[in-house]
């Protein structure tokens, strides 16, 4: 009799231990996915917030302003420098206007590659023109024709002129490409009122 009671108590304890162990295992399995999902959801939220901040912080570039920056950065220093070309300050302004000025609009549009390429081309053209001018001057002093120096001067001057004009007129395109790349494209389209009695223009900005 005592042995049977002892067996029953042992069985009950074993069953209780088994139920407790099964409950702990079920609780552990239910908790692990939740803990594993938290980093994923938080990572997604952080990525979405970062993308939102990046889009909101991007400022739309004005194509007209880019062209004006390149044009003004070229014309103003060049004119002022040419009027005071007898001084070192005037020569410096002249060189800055010719070499650096056309790239200002591209720098505004964050088109750094084209800005650097344009400056490099104009510096090379200016150096070629300077060599041509020196050769032409030497030829004049030596009472020669000076044809080679004049040709170098012409090629260098045309290189600087064409490169500057290209950078000025393409600065607006650089600003437009920046807006498209950052999802800040704006379009102006004609619009008509709901009953057709009003007409105007609509500015559409896509983000």
TIKOLLO-786472 format. One record per residue: residue number from 1; residue in one letter; x, y, z of N, C-alpha, C, CB in turn. Coordinates in steps of 0.05 Angstrom, whole numbers, plus 32768, in hexadecimal, padded with zeros to 4 digits. Glycine has a CB too. Example, Ala and Ser with C-alpha at 12.3 -4.5 7.8 and 13.67 -1.06 7.14 Angstrom:
<r 1,A,<8108,7F8E,809C>,<80F6,7FA6,809C>,<8108,7FBE,809C>,<80E2,7FA7,80B5>>,
<r 2,S,<8101,7FD3,808E>,<8111,7FEB,808F>,<8102,8001,809D>,<811A,7FF4,8072>>,
//
This chain:
<r 1,X,<8011,7FE8,8000>,<8000,8000,8000>,<8011,8019,8000>,<7FED,8000,8018>>,
<r 2,X,<8024,801A,8011>,<8037,8031,8013>,<8047,8034,7FF9>,<804B,802E,802A>>,
<r 3,X,<804D,801C,7FED>,<805D,801D,7FD4>,<804C,8029,7FBE>,<8066,8001,7FCC>>,
<r 4,X,<8031,8022,7FBD>,<8020,802D,7FA8>,<801D,804B,7FAC>,<8005,8020,7FA9>>,
<r 5,X,<8019,8054,7FC5>,<8016,8071,7FCA>,<802F,8080,7FC2>,<8010,8076,7FE8>>,
<r 6,X,<8046,8073,7FC7>,<8060,8080,7FC0>,<8063,8082,7FA2>,<8078,8070,7FCC>>,
<r 7,X,<805A,806C,7F94>,<805B,806D,7F76>,<8049,8083,7F6B>,<8053,8052,7F6A>>,
<r 8,X,<8031,8085,7F77>,<801F,809A,7F6D>,<802A,80B6,7F71>,<8004,8098,7F7B>>,
<r 9,X,<8036,80BB,7F89>,<8042,80D5,7F8E>,<8059,80DB,7F7C>,<804B,80D7,7FAB>>,
<r 10,X,<8069,80C6,7F76>,<807F,80CA,7F63>,<8075,80D1,7F47>,<8091,80B1,7F62>>,
<r 11,X,<8060,80C2,7F3F>,<8054,80C7,7F25>,<8049,80E4,7F23>,<803E,80B3,7F1F>>,
<r 12,X,<803B,80EC,7F38>,<8030,8107,7F38>,<8047,811C,7F36>,<8020,810C,7F52>>,
<r 13,X,<805C,8118,7F45>,<8072,812B,7F44>,<807F,812B,7F28>,<8087,8124,7F59>>,
<r 14,X,<8081,8113,7F1C>,<808C,8112,7F01>,<807B,8120,7EED>,<8091,80F5,7EF9>>,
<r 15,X,<8060,811C,7EF0>,<804D,812A,7EDE>,<804F,8148,7EE1>,<8031,8120,7EE2>>,
<r 16,X,<8050,8151,7EFA>,<8052,816E,7F00>,<806C,8179,7EF4>,<8051,8173,7F1E>>,
<r 17,X,<8082,816B,7EF7>,<809B,8174,7EEB>,<809A,8175,7ECD>,<80B2,8161,7EF4>>,
<r 18,X,<808D,8160,7EC1>,<808B,8160,7EA4>,<807A,8178,7E9A>,<807E,8146,7E9A>>,
<r 19,X,<8063,817D,7EA8>,<8052,8194,7EA0>,<8061,81AE,7EA4>,<8038,8194,7EB1>>,
<r 20,X,<8070,81B1,7EBA>,<807F,81CA,7EBE>,<8094,81CD,7EA8>,<808C,81CA,7ED9>>,
<r 21,X,<80A2,81B7,7EA2>,<80B7,81B9,7E8D>,<80AB,81C0,7E72>,<80C6,819F,7E8B>>,
<r 22,X,<8094,81B4,7E6C>,<8087,81BA,7E52>,<807D,81D7,7E52>,<806F,81A7,7E4E>>,
<r 23,X,<8074,81E1,7E68>,<806B,81FD,7E69>,<8083,8210,7E66>,<805D,8203,7E83>>,
<r 24,X,<8099,820A,7E72>,<80B1,821B,7E6F>,<80BB,821B,7E52>,<80C7,8212,7E81>>,
<r 25,X,<80BB,8203,7E46>,<80C3,8201,7E2A>,<80B0,8211,7E17>,<80C4,81E4,7E20>>,
<r 26,X,<8096,820F,7E1C>,<8083,821E,7E0C>,<8087,823C,7E10>,<8067,8216,7E13>>,
<r 27,X,<808C,8244,7E29>,<8090,8261,7E2E>,<80A9,826B,7E21>,<8091,8266,7E4C>>,
<r 28,X,<80BE,825A,7E21>,<80D7,8262,7E15>,<80D5,8265,7DF7>,<80EE,824E,7E1C>>,
<r 29,X,<80C6,8252,7DEA>,<80C2,8253,7DCE>,<80B1,826B,7DC6>,<80B5,8239,7DC4>>,
<r 30,X,<809E,8272,7DD6>,<808D,8289,7DD0>,<809C,82A3,7DD4>,<8074,8289,7DE1>>,
<r 31,X,<80AF,82A4,7DE6>,<80BD,82BD,7DEB>,<80D3,82C2,7DD6>,<80CA,82BD,7E07>>,
<r 32,X,<80E0,82AD,7DCD>,<80F7,82B1,7DBB>,<80EF,82BF,7DA1>,<8103,8296,7DB4>>,
<r 33,X,<80DA,82B8,7D93>,<80D4,82C6,7D7B>,<80CE,82E4,7D80>,<80BC,82BA,7D6D>>,
<r 34,X,<80C1,82EA,7D96>,<80BC,8306,7D9C>,<80D5,8315,7DA0>,<80AA,8308,7DB5>>,
<r 35,X,<80E9,8309,7DAE>,<8102,8317,7DB2>,<8112,8319,7D98>,<8112,8309,7DC7>>,
<r 36,X,<810E,8306,7D86>,<811C,8307,7D6D>,<8110,831B,7D5A>,<811C,82EB,7D60>>,
<r 37,X,<80F5,8320,7D5D>,<80E8,8332,7D4B>,<80ED,834F,7D52>,<80CB,832C,7D4A>>,
<r 38,X,<80F3,8354,7D6B>,<80F7,8370,7D73>,<810D,837E,7D64>,<80FB,8371,7D90>>,
<r 39,X,<8125,8371,7D63>,<813B,837F,7D54>,<8134,8384,7D37>,<8154,836F,7D55>>,
<r 40,X,<8125,8370,7D2A>,<811E,8374,7D0E>,<810C,838C,7D0A>,<8111,835B,7D03>>,
<r 41,X,<80F7,838D,7D1B>,<80E4,83A3,7D19>,<80F2,83BE,7D1F>,<80CC,839F,7D2B>>,
<r 42,X,<8103,83BE,7D33>,<8110,83D7,7D3A>,<8123,83DF,7D24>,<811F,83D5,7D54>>,
<r 43,X,<8131,83CB,7D17>,<8143,83D1,7D01>,<8134,83DD,7CEA>,<8153,83B8,7CF9>>,
<r 44,X,<811C,83D1,7CE4>,<810C,83DC,7CCE>,<8103,83F8,7CD4>,<80F3,83CA,7CC9>>,
<r 45,X,<80FB,83FD,7CED>,<80F2,8418,7CF4>,<8109,842C,7CF2>,<80E7,8418,7D11>>,
<r 46,X,<8121,8424,7CFA>,<8138,8435,7CF8>,<813F,843B,7CDB>,<8150,8429,7D07>>,
<r 47,X,<813D,8426,7CCA>,<8143,842A,7CAE>,<812F,843D,7CA1>,<8143,8410,7C9F>>,
<r 48,X,<8115,843A,7CA8>,<8100,844B,7C9D>,<8104,8468,7CA7>,<80E4,8441,7CA5>>,
<r 49,X,<810B,846B,7CC0>,<8110,8486,7CCA>,<8128,8493,7CBC>,<8114,8486,7CE8>>,
<r 50,X,<813D,8483,7CB8>,<8155,848E,7CAA>,<814E,8496,7C8E>,<816B,847A,7CAA>>,
<r 51,X,<813F,8486,7C7F>,<8137,848D,7C64>,<8125,84A6,7C64>,<8128,8476,7C57>>,
<r 52,X,<8113,84A8,7C77>,<8102,84BF,7C78>,<8112,84D8,7C7E>,<80ED,84BC,7C8E>>,
<r 53,X,<8125,84D7,7C90>,<8136,84EE,7C96>,<8147,84F6,7C7E>,<8148,84E8,7CAE>>,
<r 54,X,<8152,84E1,7C70>,<8162,84E7,7C58>,<8152,84F5,7C43>,<816E,84CE,7C4D>>,
<r 55,X,<8139,84EC,7C3E>,<8128,84F9,7C2A>,<8120,8515,7C32>,<810F,84E8,7C25>>,
<r 56,X,<811A,8519,7C4C>,<8110,8533,7C55>,<8127,8547,7C57>,<8103,8530,7C71>>,
<r 57,X,<8140,853D,7C5C>,<8156,854F,7C5F>,<8161,8558,7C43>,<816C,8543,7C6F>>,
<r 58,X,<815A,8549,7C2E>,<8163,8550,7C13>,<8155,8569,7C0A>,<815F,8539,7BFF>>,
<r 59,X,<8164,857D,7C02>,<8159,8597,7BF9>,<8157,8597,7BDB>,<8169,85AE,7C04>>,
<r 60,X,<8141,85A0,7BD0>,<813E,85A2,7BB3>,<8150,85B7,7BA8>,<8120,85A7,7BAC>>,
<r 61,X,<815D,85B1,7B92>,<816F,85C4,7B85>,<8160,85D2,7B6E>,<8188,85B6,7B7A>>,
<r 62,X,<8163,85EC,7B6C>,<8155,85FB,7B58>,<8167,85FC,7B3E>,<814F,8618,7B62>>,
<r 63,X,<815D,85F2,7B27>,<816D,85F4,7B0F>,<8174,8610,7B07>,<815E,85E6,7AF8>>,
<r 64,X,<8161,8623,7B0A>,<8166,863F,7B04>,<817C,864A,7B16>,<814C,8650,7B06>>,
<r 65,X,<817A,8644,7B2F>,<818F,864E,7B41>,<81AA,8643,7B3B>,<8188,8647,7B5E>>,
<r 66,X,<81AB,8629,7B32>,<81C5,861D,7B2B>,<81D2,862C,7B13>,<81C2,85FF,7B24>>,
<r 67,X,<81C1,8632,7AFF>,<81CB,8641,7AE8>,<81D4,865D,7AF0>,<81B6,8643,7AD2>>,
<r 68,X,<81C5,866A,7B01>,<81CC,8685,7B09>,<81E6,8685,7B1A>,<81B6,8692,7B1A>>,
<r 69,X,<81EA,8671,7B2A>,<8202,866F,7B3A>,<821B,866C,7B27>,<8201,8657,7B4D>>,
<r 70,X,<8218,865B,7B13>,<822F,8657,7B01>,<8234,8670,7AF1>,<822A,8640,7AEE>>,
<r 71,X,<821E,867D,7AE7>,<8221,8695,7AD7>,<822C,86AC,7AE8>,<8206,869D,7ACB>>,
<r 72,X,<8221,86B0,7B00>,<822B,86C6,7B11>,<8247,86C1,7B1A>,<8219,86C9,7B28>>,
<r 73,X,<824D,86A8,7B21>,<8268,86A1,7B2A>,<827D,86A5,7B15>,<8269,8685,7B34>>,
<r 74,X,<8274,86A5,7AFB>,<8287,86A9,7AE5>,<8289,86C7,7ADD>,<827E,8699,7ACD>>,
<r 75,X,<8272,86D4,7ADA>,<8271,86EF,7ACF>,<827C,8703,7AE3>,<8255,86F6,7AC7>>,
<r 76,X,<8273,8702,7AFC>,<827A,8717,7B10>,<8298,8717,7B15>,<826B,8712,7B2A>>,
<r 77,X,<82A5,8701,7B1D>,<82C2,8703,7B21>,<82D2,8709,7B08>,<82CC,86E9,7B2D>>,
<r 78,X,<82C8,8700,7AF1>,<82D7,8705,7AD8>,<82D6,8723,7AD1>,<82CB,86F5,7AC1>>,
<r 79,X,<82BF,872F,7AD3>,<82BC,874C,7ACD>,<82CC,875C,7AE1>,<829F,8754,7ACD>>,
<r 80,X,<82C9,8756,7AFB>,<82D8,8766,7B0F>,<82F6,8762,7B0C>,<82CF,875E,7B2B>>,
<r 81,X,<82FE,8749,7B07>,<831B,8743,7B03>,<8326,8750,7AEB>,<831F,8725,7B02>>,
<r 82,X,<8316,8750,7AD5>,<8320,875D,7ABD>,<8323,877B,7AC0>,<830E,8756,7AA6>>,
<r 83,X,<8311,8787,7ACF>,<8313,87A4,7AD4>,<832B,87AC,7AE5>,<82FA,87AE,7AE0>>,
<r 84,X,<8334,8799,7AF5>,<834B,879E,7B07>,<8362,878A,7B01>,<8343,879C,7B24>>,
<r 85,X,<8366,8785,7AE7>,<837A,8771,7ADF>,<8397,8779,7AE4>,<8376,876A,7AC2>>,
<r 86,X,<839B,8793,7AEA>,<83B6,879C,7AEF>,<83C0,8793,7B0B>,<83B8,87BA,7AED>>,
<r 87,X,<83AE,878B,7B1C>,<83B6,8783,7B38>,<83B4,8765,7B3A>,<83A3,8790,7B4D>>,
<r 88,X,<83C2,875A,7B4E>,<83C1,873D,7B52>,<83A6,8734,7B5A>,<83D5,8736,7B67>>,
<r 89,X,<8397,8744,7B6A>,<837C,873D,7B72>,<836A,873A,7B5A>,<8371,8751,7B85>>,
<r 90,X,<836C,874D,7B47>,<835C,874C,7B2F>,<8362,8733,7B1E>,<8360,8764,7B1E>>,
<r 91,X,<837B,872C,7B1B>,<8382,8714,7B0C>,<8377,86FB,7B1A>,<83A1,8712,7B09>>,
<r 92,X,<8379,86FA,7B35>,<836E,86E4,7B44>,<8350,86E1,7B3F>,<8374,86E6,7B62>>,
<r 93,X,<8342,86F7,7B41>,<8325,86F6,7B3C>,<831F,86ED,7B1F>,<8318,8712,7B40>>,
<r 94,X,<832E,86F6,7B0D>,<832A,86EE,7AF1>,<832E,86D0,7AED>,<833D,86FD,7ADE>>,
<r 95,X,<8343,86C5,7AF9>,<8348,86A9,7AF7>,<8332,8698,7B05>,<8363,86A2,7B03>>,
<r 96,X,<8329,86A2,7B1C>,<8314,8694,7B2B>,<82FA,8694,7B1B>,<830F,86A1,7B46>>,
<r 97,X,<82F3,86AB,7B0F>,<82DB,86AD,7AFF>,<82DB,869A,7AE7>,<82D6,86C9,7AF6>>,
<r 98,X,<82F1,8699,7AD9>,<82F3,8688,7AC1>,<82F5,866B,7AC8>,<830B,8691,7AB0>>,
<r 99,X,<8306,8664,7ADC>,<830B,8648,7AE2>,<82F7,863C,7AF5>,<8326,8645,7AEE>>,
<r 100,X,<82EF,864A,7B0A>,<82DE,863F,7B1F>,<82C1,8646,7B1C>,<82E8,8647,7B3A>>,
<r 101,X,<82BB,865E,7B11>,<82A0,8668,7B11>,<828B,8656,7B04>,<82A0,8681,7B03>>,
<r 102,X,<8290,864B,7AEC>,<827C,863A,7ADF>,<8274,8621,7AEF>,<8285,8632,7AC4>>,
<r 103,X,<8286,8618,7B01>,<8280,8600,7B11>,<8270,8605,7B2A>,<829B,85F3,7B19>>,
<r 104,X,<826A,861E,7B30>,<825B,8624,7B49>,<8240,8618,7B49>,<8259,8643,7B4D>>,
<r 105,X,<8232,8619,7B32>,<8217,860D,7B31>,<8218,85EF,7B34>,<820B,8614,7B16>>,
<r 106,X,<822C,85E2,7B29>,<822E,85C5,7B2D>,<8235,85BE,7B4A>,<8244,85BA,7B1A>>,
<r 107,X,<8245,85CE,7B57>,<824A,85C9,7B73>,<8230,85CD,7B84>,<8260,85DC,7B7D>>,
<r 108,X,<8220,85E0,7B7C>,<8206,85E4,7B8A>,<81F4,85CC,7B86>,<81F8,85FE,7B7F>>,
<r 109,X,<81F4,85C1,7B6E>,<81E4,85A9,7B68>,<81F2,858F,7B71>,<81DF,85A7,7B4A>>,
<r 110,X,<8209,8591,7B7F>,<8218,857A,7B8A>,<8221,8568,7B73>,<8207,856B,7B9E>>,
<r 111,X,<8226,8573,7B5C>,<8232,8565,7B46>,<8250,856A,7B46>,<8225,856D,7B2A>>,
<r 112,X,<825D,855F,7B59>,<827A,8565,7B5E>,<828B,855B,7B47>,<8283,8559,7B78>>,
<r 113,X,<8285,8545,7B3C>,<8296,8539,7B26>,<8298,854D,7B0F>,<828B,851E,7B1D>>,
<r 114,X,<8281,8556,7B05>,<8281,8569,7AEF>,<828E,8583,7AF6>,<8265,856E,7AE4>>,
<r 115,X,<828A,858C,7B0F>,<8297,85A5,7B17>,<82B5,85A3,7B16>,<828E,85AC,7B34>>,
<r 116,X,<82C0,858D,7B1F>,<82DD,8589,7B1F>,<82E8,8584,7B02>,<82E5,8571,7B30>>,
<r 117,X,<82D8,8575,7AF2>,<82E1,8571,7AD7>,<82E1,858C,7AC7>,<82CE,855D,7AC8>>,
<r 118,X,<82CD,859C,7ACB>,<82CC,85B6,7ABD>,<82E3,85C8,7AC6>,<82B2,85C4,7AC3>>,
<r 119,X,<82E9,85C9,7AE0>,<82FF,85D9,7AE9>,<831A,85CF,7ADE>,<8301,85D9,7B07>>,
<r 120,X,<831D,85B4,7ADC>,<8336,85A9,7AD1>,<8339,85B0,7AB4>,<8336,858B,7AD5>>,
<r 121,X,<8323,85AE,7AA5>,<8325,85B5,7A88>,<832C,85D3,7A84>,<830A,85AF,7A7A>>,
<r 122,X,<8320,85E4,7A94>,<8326,8601,7A91>,<8342,8608,7A9A>,<8311,8611,7AA0>>,
<r 123,X,<834B,85FA,7AAE>,<8367,85FF,7AB7>,<837A,85F6,7AA1>,<836D,85F1,7AD1>>,
<r 124,X,<8375,85DF,7A95>,<8386,85D6,7A80>,<8384,85E8,7A67>,<837E,85B9,7A78>>,
<r 125,X,<836C,85F1,7A60>,<836A,8603,7A4A>,<8377,861E,7A4F>,<834D,8608,7A44>>,
<r 126,X,<8375,8627,7A68>,<8383,8640,7A6F>,<83A1,863E,7A6E>,<837B,8649,7A8B>>,
<r 127,X,<83AB,8627,7A77>,<83C8,8622,7A75>,<83D1,8621,7A58>,<83D0,8609,7A84>>,
<r 128,X,<83C1,8614,7A47>,<83C8,8612,7A2B>,<83C7,862E,7A1E>,<83B4,85FF,7A1C>>,
<r 129,X,<83B3,863E,7A25>,<83B2,8659,7A1B>,<83C9,866A,7A24>,<8398,8666,7A22>>,
<r 130,X,<83D2,8666,7A3D>,<83E8,8676,7A47>,<8402,866F,7A39>,<83EC,8671,7A66>>,
<r 131,X,<8406,8655,7A33>,<841D,864C,7A24>,<841C,8658,7A08>,<841F,862E,7A22>>,
<r 132,X,<8404,8658,79FC>,<8402,8664,79E1>,<8407,8681,79E1>,<83E6,865F,79D6>>,
<r 133,X,<83FE,868F,79F6>,<8403,86AC,79F7>,<8420,86B2,79FB>,<83F3,86B9,7A0E>>,
<r 134,X,<842E,86A2,7A0B>,<844B,86A6,7A0F>,<845A,86A0,79F5>,<8455,8694,7A25>>,
<r 135,X,<8452,868B,79E7>,<8460,8685,79CE>,<845A,869A,79B9>,<8456,866A,79C3>>,
<r 136,X,<8442,86A4,79B8>,<843C,86BA,79A5>,<844B,86D3,79AB>,<841E,86C0,79A4>>,
<r 137,X,<844E,86D9,79C5>,<845E,86F1,79CD>,<847B,86EE,79C5>,<845B,86F6,79EB>>,
<r 138,X,<8486,86D6,79CA>,<84A2,86D2,79C2>,<84A5,86D4,79A4>,<84AB,86B6,79CC>>,
<r 139,X,<8492,86CA,7995>,<8494,86CC,7978>,<8493,86E8,796E>,<847E,86BB,796B>>,
<r 140,X,<8482,86F8,797B>,<8480,8715,7974>,<849A,8723,797A>,<8469,8722,7982>>,
<r 141,X,<84A6,871D,7991>,<84BF,872A,7998>,<84D6,8721,7985>,<84C7,8723,79B5>>,
<r 142,X,<84D4,8708,797C>,<84E9,86FE,796A>,<84E2,8704,794D>,<84EC,86E0,796D>>,
<r 143,X,<84CC,8713,7948>,<84C3,871A,792D>,<84BD,8702,791C>,<84D8,872B,7920>>,
<r 144,X,<84B0,86EE,792A>,<84A7,86D6,791B>,<8489,86D9,7917>,<84AE,86BB,792A>>,
<r 145,X,<847D,86C5,7909>,<8460,86C6,7904>,<8450,86C0,791D>,<8459,86B2,78EF>>,
<r 146,X,<845A,86AE,792F>,<844C,86A7,7947>,<8433,8698,7943>,<8446,86C0,7956>>,
<r 147,X,<8432,8688,792D>,<841A,8679,7927>,<8414,8663,793B>,<841C,866C,790C>>,
<r 148,X,<8428,8655,7945>,<8424,863F,7958>,<8419,864A,7972>,<843D,862F,795D>>,
<r 149,X,<8425,8660,797C>,<841C,866C,7995>,<83FF,8676,7993>,<842E,8683,799D>>,
<r 150,X,<83F8,8681,797C>,<83DD,868B,7978>,<83C9,8674,7977>,<83DB,869B,795E>>,
<r 151,X,<83D1,865D,796B>,<83BF,8646,796A>,<83BA,863B,7986>,<83CB,8631,7958>>,
<r 152,X,<83D0,8639,7996>,<83CC,862F,79B1>,<83BB,8642,79C2>,<83E8,862C,79BF>>,
<r 153,X,<83BF,865B,79BE>,<83AE,866F,79CC>,<8391,866C,79C5>,<83B8,868C,79C6>>,
<r 154,X,<838B,8668,79AB>,<8370,8665,79A2>,<8363,864C,79AD>,<836F,8665,7983>>,
<r 155,X,<8372,8635,79AC>,<8367,861C,79B6>,<8362,861D,79D4>,<837A,8605,79AF>>,
<r 156,X,<8375,8629,79E3>,<8371,862B,79FF>,<8359,863D,7A07>,<838A,8636,7A0C>>,
<r 157,X,<8357,8654,79F8>,<8340,8666,79FE>,<8326,8659,79F8>,<8344,867F,79EE>>,
<r 158,X,<8324,864B,79E1>,<830B,863D,79DA>,<8304,8627,79EE>,<830D,8631,79BE>>,
<r 159,X,<8318,8619,79F8>,<8314,8604,7A0C>,<8308,8610,7A25>,<832E,85F5,7A13>>,
<r 160,X,<8313,8626,7A2F>,<8308,8633,7A47>,<82EC,863D,7A42>,<831B,864A,7A4F>>,
<r 161,X,<82E8,8649,7A2B>,<82CD,8655,7A25>,<82B8,863F,7A23>,<82CF,8665,7A0B>>,
<r 162,X,<82BE,862A,7A14>,<82AA,8615,7A10>,<82A4,8606,7A29>,<82B3,8602,79FA>>,
<r 163,X,<82B9,8600,7A39>,<82B5,85F2,7A52>,<82A4,8603,7A66>,<82D0,85EC,7A5F>>,
<r 164,X,<82AA,861D,7A67>,<829B,862E,7A79>,<827D,8630,7A71>,<82A7,864A,7A7A>>,
<r 165,X,<8279,8633,7A57>,<825D,8634,7A4D>,<824E,861A,7A52>,<825D,863B,7A2F>>,
<r 166,X,<825C,8604,7A4E>,<824F,85EA,7A53>,<8247,85E7,7A70>,<8262,85D3,7A4B>>,
<r 167,X,<8259,85EE,7A83>,<8252,85EB,7A9F>,<823C,85FE,7AA8>,<826B,85F1,7AB0>>,
<r 168,X,<823B,8616,7A9C>,<8226,8629,7AA3>,<820B,861F,7A9A>,<822B,8645,7A96>>,
<r 169,X,<8209,8616,7A81>,<81EF,860E,7A76>,<81E6,85F2,7A7F>,<81F1,860E,7A58>>,
<r 170,X,<81F8,85E2,7A8A>,<81F0,85C7,7A94>,<81EC,85C7,7AB2>,<8204,85B3,7A8C>>,
<r 171,X,<81F0,85DD,7AC0>,<81EC,85DE,7ADD>,<81CF,85D8,7AE4>,<81F5,85F9,7AE8>>,
<r 172,X,<81BC,85E3,7AD4>,<81A0,85DD,7ADA>,<819A,85BF,7AD7>,<818F,85ED,7AC7>>,
<r 173,X,<81A6,85B2,7AC3>,<81A1,8595,7AC0>,<81AC,8586,7AD8>,<81AE,858B,7AA6>>,
<r 174,X,<81C3,858F,7AE3>,<81CE,8582,7AFA>,<81BB,8584,7B12>,<81E9,858E,7B01>>,
<r 175,X,<81AF,859C,7B16>,<819C,859F,7B2C>,<8184,858E,7B28>,<8194,85BD,7B2E>>,
<r 176,X,<817A,858C,7B0F>,<8163,857B,7B09>,<8169,855D,7B0F>,<815A,857E,7AEC>>,
<r 177,X,<8181,8554,7B07>,<8189,8539,7B0C>,<818B,8533,7B2A>,<81A3,8532,7AFE>>,
<r 178,X,<8194,8547,7B39>,<8195,8543,7B56>,<8179,8540,7B62>,<81A3,855C,7B63>>,
<r 179,X,<8166,8550,7B58>,<814B,854E,7B63>,<813E,8533,7B5C>,<813A,8564,7B57>>,
<r 180,X,<8143,8529,7B44>,<8139,850F,7B3C>,<8145,84F9,7B4C>,<813D,850A,7B1E>>,
<r 181,X,<815F,84FA,7B51>,<816D,84E5,7B60>,<8163,84E5,7B7D>,<818B,84EA,7B5F>>,
<r 182,X,<815B,84FB,7B88>,<8152,84FC,7BA4>,<8134,84FD,7BA6>,<815E,8515,7BB2>>,
<r 183,X,<8126,84F8,7B91>,<8108,84F7,7B92>,<80FC,8512,7B98>,<8100,84E4,7BA7>>,
<r 184,X,<8108,8528,7B8E>,<80FE,8543,7B93>,<80F8,8551,7B78>,<8113,8553,7BA3>>,
<r 185,X,<80EC,8541,7B66>,<80E6,854C,7B4C>,<80CD,855D,7B4D>,<80E3,8536,7B37>>,
<r 186,X,<80CD,8574,7B40>,<80B6,8586,7B3F>,<80AF,858B,7B22>,<80BC,85A1,7B4E>>,
<r 187,X,<8095,858C,7B1D>,<808B,8591,7B02>,<8076,85A6,7B03>,<8081,8576,7AF6>>,
<r 188,X,<8076,85B7,7AEF>,<8062,85CC,7AEC>,<8050,85C4,7AD4>,<806E,85E8,7AE7>>,
<r 189,X,<8036,85C1,7AD9>,<8023,85B7,7AC5>,<800B,85C9,7AC4>,<801B,859A,7AC9>>,
<r 190,X,<7FFE,85CD,7AAD>,<7FE6,85DD,7AAC>,<7FCF,85CE,7AB9>,<7FDF,85E4,7A8F>>,
<r 191,X,<7FBD,85DD,7AC5>,<7FA6,85D1,7AD2>,<7F8D,85E2,7ACC>,<7FAB,85D0,7AF1>>,
<r 192,X,<7F76,85D5,7ACE>,<7F5C,85E1,7AC9>,<7F4A,85DB,7AE1>,<7F4F,85D7,7AAF>>,
<r 193,X,<7F3A,85EE,7AE8>,<7F27,85EB,7AFE>,<7F14,85D5,7AFA>,<7F19,8604,7B03>>,
<r 194,X,<7F05,85CD,7B10>,<7EF3,85B6,7B0D>,<7EDD,85BA,7AF9>,<7EE7,85B0,7B28>>,
<r 195,X,<7ED4,85D3,7AF4>,<7EBF,85D9,7AE1>,<7ECA,85E5,7AC7>,<7EAB,85EB,7AED>>,
<r 196,X,<7EE4,85E7,7AC5>,<7EF0,85F1,7AAD>,<7EF1,860F,7AAB>,<7EE2,85E6,7A96>>,
<r 197,X,<7EEA,861D,7AC1>,<7EE9,863A,7ABF>,<7F03,8647,7AC8>,<7ED2,8645,7AD0>>,
<r 198,X,<7F15,8638,7AD4>,<7F2E,8643,7ADD>,<7F45,8633,7AD1>,<7F30,8642,7AFC>>,
<r 199,X,<7F5A,8642,7ACB>,<7F72,8635,7AC0>,<7F8B,8641,7ACE>,<7F74,8639,7AA0>>,
<r 200,X,<7F9F,8631,7AD0>,<7FB8,863A,7ADE>,<7FCD,8625,7ADC>,<7FB2,8640,7AFB>>,
<r 201,X,<7FE1,8628,7AED>,<7FF7,8615,7AEE>,<7FF8,8608,7B08>,<8012,8624,7AE8>>,
<r 202,X,<8000,85EE,7B08>,<8002,85DE,7B21>,<801F,85D5,7B24>,<7FEF,85C6,7B20>>,
<r 203,X,<802A,85D9,7B3C>,<8045,85CF,7B42>,<8042,85B4,7B4F>,<8054,85E3,7B54>>,
<r 204,X,<804D,85A0,7B42>,<804C,8585,7B4E>,<8068,857D,7B57>,<8041,8570,7B39>>,
<r 205,X,<806A,8576,7B70>,<8083,856D,7B7C>,<8080,8551,7B85>,<808B,857F,7B95>>,
<r 206,X,<8091,853F,7B7B>,<8090,8523,7B82>,<80A7,851C,7B95>,<8091,8511,7B69>>,
<r 207,X,<80A0,850E,7BAA>,<80B4,8506,7BBE>,<80B8,84E8,7BBE>,<80AC,8510,7BDB>>,
//
